[in-house]
Amino acid sequence: MQRQTCILFLFVSLFSISLSASIASLADLKKQVIDGKVPSRGVNLGGWLVAEKWMTGGSPAWTGVPDDVANKGEYSAMKYLGHEKGDPQFDEHRRTFITEQDFKEISEAGMNTVRLPVGYWIVGFDHTWGSDIDSWKVYAPGGLNYLDKAIREWGPAHNILVLISFHAAKGSQNGNDNSSPEVPGEADWFGYKENVNNSLDAVEFLAARYKDEAAFLGIGLLNEPSRTDADIPVLQQYYEDAYGRIRFNVKSDCLLSVMPMLYQQKPYDGNWATFMTEPNFYNMRHEWHHYHVWGFEADKWTPDKIITWINSVETKYYDEWKGNWLFVGEWSIASNFNMDDATLKRFANAQLNMFKKAVGGWTYWAWRYYDNTESEWSMKAMLKRGMLQW
């Protein structure tokens, strides 16, 4: 009995030493990433805590939901299902779509970061005002438990940093399904101060909750905002206010990423190159999303033309950018073409070579595509197929 106790004590001690070393290593990695000495190399856990029907069609979350409803986003699906049906379905989706095994595989593939989309409802409160203070209650509860697991357990266990992406703001910042709009097609976040304030409360809550966690890298303050030039002052004021809350209220030095309007993905679009730069702001990233699907239709483009475009035109965007370090928060080798392996590798390499100019690194969209394990939208599938090497 004494011998068994000694063996158990030795095992626990070794495990504790290993965990402590892992956390120390992760803290060092985080500092190097934030300082720009090591780029993020990672992947988005898209479709997990903000469900998107197009990429998770076979998930139990959508059982019994007509496509025309599900395609509008998680809010519309839960309104249709109600809590009695919707809560267990969405919990099953969250429980199974991404697990610790995925973190293990992401780490084994040589990556160091996951970008994890969340919606405003994950915090479980709305301290603002107006007629819509209960919209968060429409969603299935419990998402925060899975975010906790990712940051507090799975990230440290597998040496993976977690960048939270504030993907779905109250009122919707772009009207698309990925922001779960109450009114599809409407970006009502910009027009209501209570919606902006709700976002400020949410990102401050998340920064405070994970401030001392080794795997917590930071927050992308808003994903793919899209409205008009007249709304840019609202967006930029939100970023500055969020920075103030996180730096001075929370006293967190975590990485913060700001994204311009979705149509502003070039170096001279707007005043973004001089926005929130040093010395007045620190630990910042400027985020671009780079796809070759929309605007690259098969009637006007070929794979070779796109690759030439990347090498001769787009790569200059990265050379000419003069603002905060760039972070490519989303990109993919998905396209409107059925490329053979050799062409697909050239397409991938052209982008990866271009992204070497982004000091902040990149995260691929996305790790999983539920129904099609061969989809270019699935990094997991593309790694298995040997299409991605960096």
Steps between C-alpha positions, in 0.01 A plus 500: 500500500784736589672417169181574304464831685858594411444413134178705493677794666785477248253494209310802630827687562628428150166606350507824699857573390407428137192725518700780663766474230232507230340812647841669530575411138161634392555826688832541320336426165228755572757769575688425179179514294386827657849650458501406131792261531291195411200520263171330574465189289157365553142431410149623571264284701225629275147371535547383860377762749348714225333239281484554123272266307696503172800334665328293771200368308507150648521624858224409748460875559288531185279195545144594408593851386408588138796612289351844436494556877833336588684693229414825679711406801481373855248759625242405237556128562448533876194719453357225284595211730441651842701399806342160557629370167775747422699489822588129488562512125744790519668356806556173315649698213736687732594180683593309185600743222827605668663294775837475670604256228481786251736709713737205511493462121542875445806498724645190334462674162744766621258781577505728803170692489127453460266787424173424675180680391244587770173693508386770741260256667783284636551733798143438623393857572400832347550800726393756241160655429227513238234260381733212412682421824384136500621398152791304650249275678385360163825305465581165651691559825826337600738619229727660758576159649655392169698821467631434852610152396681633193691768691548340840548134410555411136722793406747449786498124455606528135700825495239688298418869544138613468403825333133574563324648198199715589313364203136585561409833658155594626301641210754348254798687362452372144156337459652165401433159654845501662383784726162339576283802413153540645402656168698325225675744273486785751810628681327672792800500733620835368177694547429430869727608783363223721627240251848649497496522880397135521810410296720708729358321804551161336863544393586651839341200671693254284831682550448501876390136516809371319755765593722261697460193279820388329322403177305826464667699222247779462186615319410593146267785592254464209479260209432626148309822570327618187289807443594839349778755528265712710504227765880478532513758785267277706723200433822680585357653816394152611854371448650782704243457777556123509875559524445736793279258687737206452823686569381722787198326657621142463869595500569241233785521249346235274523525123217701341414477132294758313341443162397768252179483303491178299542694176817668632762229453771704327781717637355836398135443592397770746720622786564157650877512452520777762224368727585391857874481441795527738596666727148573622378142440688174540464126435277571202436320172326614183292217360434415137296212359628373171283276278504413131138392465288814486605718208698215344223331303579239236361705211780757540780317680709184476716346773816618324365855473421502873847373591658765278276763661613394847869507406496825304227713663379380838844438646569872447217581741709345776815682390320835490312472828641744760271455801490255791631152433270307271317187610316296235210381711334301222617350172447179310595305190131460418412644159250479217715242324563128526879518505724197465746439783796665328304819424345507846846479658620791286190697602565423867871580479437833330283606791727359768800679351303824495392456860862475613493878472230516769689526830190393693465178303181331390212267589336287229123480460411244626604182681191292424234484231230271633362316197793494260835375624657588162400866501768765457320688779628232739862547602489160662417345163758708312778401740410136456506549125843666521389834354632728775865534595662802664 
